[in-house]
Structure formats: C-alpha cells, structure tokens
Amino acid sequence: MKYYAELLGQTIKKARLAQRLTQAQLAAKANIDVRTIINIEKYRGNPKLEVLFFTNKFTKNRRKRNFQPRNALRKSSSSKIMFFD
C-alpha cells in the first residue's frame, strides 16, 4: 500500500505545482478540506473514492499511468494476487 500512497502523493503534488496552485487552492477546487491534500502529499490518510476520482481527473494527461503499478497485476498458480515491479 505504501507504494500507491507515494505514487498518488507524488502525482498530485507534481500536477498541482505544474498548475501553480497552492494546496489550499487545489482543495477549494476539489471542494475538500486542505488537510486532505496535505495528507495525500505526505503519503498519509485514506482518501475517499470521490477524492480519488477528482485527483484522477485533475492529473489527466499529466502522467500516462495514474496510480497504476509499473507492471500489470498477475495471479499466481495459487490464485493469490501478486505485484511485479
């Protein structure tokens, strides 16, 4: 999970800075509390699905692989989900 939190936080921060927005401005744009943005960028918290939809829309076309692992998910022979980096 830490990998995804870091990827989300880095992606949001890069997109926000590219648009020259403060954390408060982005929070206002997303209609969420500024602490939510701060927590995401510090790899903390567990954002709601609505926040994730906004962040995906906000970062669209800024990164080709928003919040996806480097390689596809694969199932092992024991049908456990495994990640491959």
N, C-alpha and C positions, 0 to 999 in steps of 0.2 A: 504494500500500500504506500510506503514511503516514496517509491519511485513515481507513482501517479500524483501524489501531493506535490512533489518537487516539479514535475513536468507542468502541472496546472499552474502553480505559483509562478514559475519562470515565464510561461507563455503569457499569462495575464500581465505580469509586470512589463515585459518587453512590448506588448501591444499597447499598454497604457502609456508608456514612455514615448513610443513612436508617435502617438497622437498628442503628445504633450499635455496629458491630463494628470491631475493630482489624484490621489486615492479618493479624496472627498468628491471630486468632480465625477469620477467613474461611478462611485457609489450612488450619487444623485441620479446619474444617467440610468443606472440599473434599478433605481428605486429600492435600494437596500442600505443597511447600516454600513458606515465606513469601516467599522471593526471587522465586518465580513471580508472586505477587500484586504485589509491588513493581515488577517489570519490566513487567507489564501496565499498571499505573497510570502508569508513566513512559514508556509507548509503546515499550518495547523488547521484545526476545525474539520467539520464535515458538512460542506455546503449542501443546501437543498437542491433538488433537481431543477427547480426554476432558475436558480443562480447558475447552475451548470449550463442550462440552455442559453442563458444570456451570454455567458462567457464564451461559449462556442460561437455564437453569432458575432460577438464583439471581436473575436480573434480571427474570424473567417478571412481567408486569403492572406493571412499574415504568417501562417505556418501550415505546411501541407498536411501534417499528421497531428491534428489537435487531439491531445490526450490519448493517444494510442501507443501501445508498446512498439518497440523497434521492429519486432517481427510478430507475425501472427500467432494467435493462441493455437495451441495444438493439444490434442488429447493423447494421453499415453495409453498403452495397452491395458492398463488397469483402470481406465476411464477417469483418471484424475486430470484436472486441467493443469497444464504446465506452461510457464512462460519461458521463452527463449530470447535472450538478448544477444 
